[in-house]
Amino acid sequence: MADAADAVPALLAAATGCLVACEGMDSRIVDLVRAKGSAVPDLPRGNGWLFAEVAGEDVTDALRRLVAAGAALDTRLVDDPREAVALWRIREDGAGLAGRSLPTPAYGGWEDAAVPPEHLGAWLRDFEELLRGHGLQGIPYGHFGDGCVHCRIDFPFRPGDPASAGVFRDFMTACATRLRDYRGTLSGEHGDGRVRGELLPLMYDETSLALFREVKAVCDPDDILNPGIIADPVAITDDLRPVRPQAPVRSGLRLVHDAGDLGAAVHRCTGVGKCVAPKTTGVMCPSYLATGDERDSTRGRARVLQEALDGGLLQGGLQDPAVADALDLCLACKGCSSDCPSGVDMATYKSEVLHQRHDVAGLRRPWTAFDNTVLSKDAPEHTRMRRLTNRWLTPKMIGTWARLTHDFTVEALDRLAPGEVVDAHFDLGVMPTHLTMCRILDMPVGDVEGMFWALWDAMLINATAPGEDIHARSLAGMNFMFAETERYVREKQSSEEPGTGLVDELLAAQARGELTWREVLETTVLLYMSGGPNPAYLIGAGFKLFAVRPDLMREFGRSRRSGTPSSTSCRA
């Protein structure tokens, strides 16, 4: 990258007035993007690149002058807007990507030092020498046209060991001293902050520092606003998060990318903030987009988990109510695992935290009533139980059940009088799918509305931190579901007339010793009680779409009558 930096002054001179960006990018950051399986537009040969963007009337000549002035190993003109967006996205994600592109975690600290562009190449060579001299690694990138370099560095911090910050102090001091020779600045883009305040005497004279203190005293005489930052700064090794003690957690998950260490996993988040962007081209983070509260973002949740493990603001560890509140709205959608440049995977962390709360700390765990179904079984038990239901759920049989649901829906519509209002979700969603499930199981229709609301109440227990009222309400719903189902299954079991449904096959398997009674009952409850409401949510979403877009409903109706699906109905 130093060779690329040497070319910057010539590029700035060659395209004066039309060069709007000149960014440096190390190949190791791009390699990390490729390793994730993400597409990267073709790049010229080399181990690093300068992204030079031009705009204005003289673009063609400016490009020619840039290529001539750069004397690069190879060049490429990117004029496809989609490729340009993809390349800029990699550059924008640089902080997060650089933080995990080394064998060990990399940190900010010496984050955005800047020198005059004409000294950038020499400064980068000195910087690389300082890294090697302190046994450190870092990947530089940044706003090379402004002489500003970003870098995340693998300082050897150890949780609970403040002395491990010694290398950090030595390196930071050496860099600040060397930077002074280039008349550079410690903070070319962001504020000096707590991590560089102590080094300001290496950049400013005592008169300037005294003025800083005087202004601070006038504007903040009680030293309330950000004490210990610029005026009378604290030591750069004070309050370092990576050396705070971390509560040991025996992880239930492997967390292979963090050596099984939940603390290291949640500290992947360094505050880049892609998850709190007001608009996104990816998935992350849907709960934040809905609430606008940073607590409901990937970064907010990571910060809460960090505090819980470090014992800082939260003293209750992973059992602290603030942890449950932060994770409650996490959809476990895995959007952050693909979109977060730092590689945060909040869905995995949430699973681990729930394991720690329920299995380790002994807090009551929801839905243990279905421990004897395929949902909670691993091989070979899962395979054993699945074989008993497989023939009922083949693609051909599913087609049969879908046609049956269609017929029940048409019958419901035919019973409507002209102008009659219908509860589309219940009458056209829940009822047809429940009737289909009754046919599959060979069970009576029963109290459908009672079953629906019992399932609704039972599901409330899935909140991250349900209160006693929710526990009681959920238990009542679960008891209703099991009592209703057991009554019908017992009647079938005692009947002298053999049935022809899936429940009859499960009872026969019990008689042969292949299933326990609990496995029969819980499997039947799972299918009988959720067979209607769960698919009905998808059907209800379709009705909502038709209500919002009547044109789609009309097109869908025409295609159904003609028997030829149109492209519009397929999109619907």
N, C-alpha and C positions, 0 to 999 in steps of 0.2 A: 504493500500500500504506500510505502514511502516513495517508490518510483512514480506511482500515480500522482502523489502529492507534488512531486517535482514539476509535473506538467501543468499544474493549476494556474500559475501566473500567466503562462503563455495562452491558456484557454481564455482567461478573463480578458486579456488584451485583444485576442482575436475576435471576440464576439461582444464587444462593449455595446451596451444598450439593448441587446436582444437575448443575452444569456440569463434566463430566469432561475435556473437551478444548476448546481454542480455538486453532486453527492457522491461520496465514496462508499463502496460496498465490498467487503471481503468475501471471497469465494466460500469460506467456511459457513457463513450464514446462509448462503444459497444452498449449499450441500445439505444443511439441516432441513430446509424446506422440501428438497427432493426426497430426503430420507423419510419424511412423513407421508410420501406418496402424492404430494401436491404438485400440480403442473407448474413448470417454470419456463417462460419463453426462452428461445434460443439466445445465448449470450456469446460474445466474441471470445476467442481464446484468451487465457490468462488466469491468474490467481486472485485478481481483484479488478474492479471496474470503476470508472467514473461515469455516472449518469448525468449527461449534460442536456438540459432541456432548453430549447430556444423558441422564441415567439416574436412576431412582428412581421414587417414587410420584407426584410432582408434575410429571410430564413434560409433560402437556398445558398446564397453566398456565405452566410454565417456558418452553415454546416460544412461547407467546403473548407473554410478557413480553420474551423475547429479540428477537422481531421488532419489537416496539414500541420497545425501547431502542436497537436497532441503527440505526434510521433509514436502512437501506440502500437503494440504488437498486432492488434486487430481491432476493427470497429464494426459497428452495425447500426443502421438507421432503423429506429422503431417508429413507424408511422401508423400502426394499427392501434386505435384507442384502447381496445381490450387488452392488448399486450402491455401497453404503457401503464394501465391501471394495475395489472398484475405485478409488474416490476416495482411500481411505487408502493404497492401494499407490502411487499417484502421489505422495502426500505423503512416504511413506517413501523413495521413490527420488529425493527432491528433490536430495540432494547430487550424485548422479551426473548427473541431468538438468541441473541448474544449471551444472555444469562444462562442458557442451558446448552450451549454448543461446545462446552469443554467437559472433560471427564468428571470434574467436580463442580459444585455450584459456583456461579460467578455473581459478583455483587457490584452495585454502584458505589460511588464514593469519589473516585477520580473520574467524573462522569462527563464533563463537557468543557474541558480546558480549551483555550483558543489562542492562536498566535497569528500575527499578520500572515496572509496567504503565501507571501514570498519566502517565509521561513518554515512552511509546513512540512516539507520533505525532511529537512534537517531535524526538526522537532520530533517527527515520528521515529527517526532513527535513534535519537536519544531516548525516546520513550520506550522503544523496544529493548534498548540496552538496559534501561532501569528495570524493566520487567524481568529480564533474564537474571540480572544481578541480585534480585530479591527472590528468585525461584518462583516467579509468577507467570501466568499466561493471561492474555486478553486479546480480544478481537476488535480492532479499531474500525470505526465507520463514522459517517457523519457528514456535516455540511462543509465539505472541503473548500468550496468556493468562498466561504467565510473564515476559513482557517480553524473551524471548530470540530473537535474530534470527540466522539462518544466511545466509551469502552466499558465493558463489564469484566471484572478481574476476579480470579479465583483465590481470593485471600483465604488463608487457612484458619478460618474461625472455627472454634469448637464450642458447642453449647455448654454453658456453665463454667467456662474457663476464660475469664477476662484477660489473662496473660497471652492468650492466643491472638489478641489484637496487636501485639508488638510489631509484627511484620507490616500490618496495615499502617501503623503510625510511621514507621521508618520509611516505607515507600511513599506515602503521601508527602512527608516532609522533603524527601529527596526530589520528588517531582516538582513541588512548588519552588524549591531552590533553583533547579535547572530551568524551569519555565521563566524565571525572572531574567535569565540571560537573553531571552527572546522578546522581552517586554510584552509577555503574554498575560492572559487573565485566567484565574482559577476557574471562573464560571462564565463561559462565553455565551450561554443561552439561558440557564436557569439561575436561581439565587445561590449565594454562597452557602447559606443554610448552616445547620448545626455541625455538619460533617467537615466543613472547610473554614469555619469562622476563626479557629485558632491560628490558621495559616495566613490570615490577612496581613499581619505585619511584614510578611515577605513580599507583599505586593504594594502596600500603601505605606507612606511615611507616617511618622507619629503625629504630625499636624493634622493629616486627614483623619486618622483614627480618633483623635481628640474631638474633631468636628462631628464624627459619627456619634460619639458618646453625648455630646452637647445636644444634638438634635433629638436623640432618644430621650434625654432627660426632659426636654421641653414638651415633647409630644406624649411621653409616657412616664411621668415622674414617679409613679409607683411600680414601674418595671413589671407591668402585667402582661403586655403584649410580646409574646415570643422572647422571654428572657433568655440570656445566654447565647444569643445567636451572633450578632455583629458587634454590638457594644458589650464589652466584658464577656467575651465568648467562653463557653465551657471547653474542656479538653475534647479533642476529636474522637477520643476513645470512650467518652462518657455516653451512656444510653445506647450503645450499639446493640441492635436487636439480635444479631447472630450469636452473641456470646452470652445472652441471657440463659438461665437454666431452663431446661425443657422437661416437662413431666414425661417419664418413660411410659410408652404405650406398647403393650405386646399386641401387635397388629394381627387381626384375623385374616386380612387380605395380604397378598404377597407384596404389593406395591413395588414391583420389580425395578421400576425406573428410579426409585428412591431407596433402594436397599432395604425395603420393608419398614422404613422409618416414616411414620405419619407426620412427625414434626418437620422433617425435611420436605415432605410432599406439600404440606400447606404453606411452607415458606418459599415454594416456587413463585408465589405471587409477590412481585416487587412493585406493584402499584402502577403498571403501565397504563391501565385504564381503558383498554379497548372494550371491555364489557360495559362501560358506562357511556359509551358513545350514544348521542341522541338518535342516530340512525345507524343501521347495520346492514351489510350485504350478506351476513351469515345467519347463524342461529342465536348465538350468545348476545344478551342474556334475556330470555323472554319474561322472566318475573320482574326484572328491573324495568324493561320497556313498559310493563303493565302498571307498576306502582310509582316509578320514578324515585324510589327510595334506595340509596346506595346500599343499605343493609341487605337489600334483596338482589344485589349484583354478585357476580363471581368474586370481585375484589373485596366487597364488604364481607361476604361469608368467610373468605380466606383470612381476613384480618381478625374476625371474631374467633376463628379456630386457632390462629396464632396466639392470641391473647389467652385463650383457654389453656393451651399447652405450655405457654411461657409463664403463666401465673402472674401476668401483669395487671390489667384492668379487671380481669375475671378471676375470682378466687375459687370458683366451684368446679374448675376443670371442665371436662366434656359433659358433666352433669349439670352445669350451670344453666339456668333458664334462658339466658341470652343465646346460648348455642342452639337450643331448640327453636327459639324465635327466629333466628337467622336462617336456619335450614328449613323451616316450615313450608315456605313457598317454593323451595327448589324443586323443579319438576324432574330432576335426574334425567334431563333430556340428552346429556352428553354433548351439548353444543359447545361448551367451553373446551372440551377435550380436543376438538378440532379447530376451534376459532381462536383460543387464547394463545398468543405467541410464547407465553411462558410455560405452556403445557399443563396448566391447572386442570384437574379432572374432578369437579365438585361432586358429580354423581357418585364416583368411587369413594370420595371422602365422606359423603353423607352415609353411604352404606357402612363404612367402617365406624363412624360415630354412632350410628344406631346399634351396631353390634356391641360397641363398648358400653352404651347406655343400658341395653336390655340384657345381653348375655353375660357381660362382665360385671356391671354394677347391679344387675338384678332388678332393674325397673320393669314393670309389667309390660309384656310384649303383646302386641295385637295379633289377631288371626292365628293363634296357635290351634284353633279349632280345625284347621285344615292341614295339620301336620301329617295326616295319613292319606293324603292325595298325591297325585303326580306332581303337584306344584311344589311340594316340599321334599320330594324324594330324589336321591341321586342314584346313578347306576350301581348295582343291577336292579334295585328295587323299582326305580322309575321305569325301566324297560319292562319289567314283569307286569306292572299295572297297565302300562300303555298298550301292551299287546291285547289286553282284554277289551279295549275300546277302539282299537285301530280300524276294524272293519266297518264301524259305524261312521267313521269320519274320513273315508276315502274321497278323492275328488268327485267320483261318480255319485256317492251318497250325499255329499255336500250340495251337489247340483240338485238332487232330489229334494233336500230340505229347503233350498232356496226357492224352488218352484212351489213348494207347499206354503211357504211364508207368503209368496206372491198371491196364491189363491185365497189365503185367509184375508189378506189385505183387500183384495177385490171384493170379497164377500162383505167386508165391513163397509166399503164404499157403496156397494149396492143397497145396503140397508138404510142409507141416509135419505131423508126426504129432501126435496129441492129447497135450497137456502139454509139447510140445517148446518149449524156450526159443530165442528168436531174437534176434540182434543187430539191433534195429530200425533203428538209424542206417545200418548198412552194408547189411544184406539187404533192407530195405524203403525205404531212402533212396538210398544210393549206387548200388546195382546197378540198380534200375529206371530211374533217370535216366540212368545211363551207357549202358544198353542202348538207351534212346531216342536218345541222342546218336549212338551207333554206327549206328542206323538212318538218322538224318538225314544223317550223313556218308558212309554206306556203307563203314564201316571195321570190321575184326574187333574182337571183344570185348577180346582181349589180356589182359595181366596187370593186372586191375583193382586188386587190393590193392597191387601194386607202384606203380601210377600214383597211387593215393590217398596213400600215404605219401611218394612223391616230391614231389607237390604240397604236402603238409604241410611238408616240409623246405624246399622252395623259398620258401614264404611267410614263413619265419622272417626272411628278409633285410629284410622291411619294418619291422623294429624301427628306432627312430630312430638308435641307435648300436650296430649289430651288431658283435660281436667277430670275431676271426679264425676261431674255431671255427664260428661261425654262417655266416660267408662260405663256408667249406669245405663245410659240410653243405648249405647252400642251392645251391651250385654243383653238388654231386653230384646233388641232386634235379633240378635243371634239366637237367643233361646226360642223365639217364635219360629224362626226358620228351621231350626232343628226339630222342634216339637211337631210342626206341621208335616215335615218330610218323613220323620220316623213313623208317624201315625199311618201315612199312606203306604210306606214300605212294609210295615208290619202287617197291614191288611193284605197286601199282595203276597207276602210270605206265607200267610195262613190260608190263602185262597186255594180251593181245590182245582180251579181252572188255571192252567198255565198261561202266562202272559207271553207277549212276543216282543217286548221292548228291551232296551239296554239294561234297565234295572233288573229284569228277569235274568239276564245273562250274568250280571254281577252277583245275584243271589245264588245262581247255579254254581258260580266259581267259589262262592263261600262254602257251599255244601260239599264241594270237592276238596276243600282245604286250601284253595289257592288264594283266597282273600279272607281277611278278618271282617267281623261285623262292623268294626269302626271304619275300615276302609270302604266298605259298601255304603255306609250311611254318609260319611263325609263327601264321598265322590258324588252321591246322588244330590245332597244338599247343594254342592257347588254348581252342578248343572241345572238343577230344577229351579233354584232361587235366582241364579244370575243369567239363565238362558234367555230371559226376556229383556230385562233392563239393560244389560250391557250392549247387545246389538242395537237396541232402541236408541242409544245415544248417537250412533252413526246415522241411523235413519232420521232422527230428529234434526241432525245437522244438515242433511239433505233437504228436508222440508224448509228449514230456515233459509237455505240458499235459494230455493224456488220462490219463497216469499219475497226475498230481496230482489231476485232477478226473474220476474214472470216470463221474460222472453225465453229463458232456459227451460222453464217448465213447459211452455208451449212447444218448443222444439223437441223436448224429451217425449211429450205426448205424441207428437207426429211420428217420431221415429219408432215408438213402441207400436203404434197402429200399423205402420208400414212393415215392421219387422226388420228394418234396415237401420242400424245405429248410425246416426250422423256424427260428424266430428264435434259438433256442439254438444250433443248429448253425452259423448264420451268424456269431454272435458268436464261436464257437470258431474 
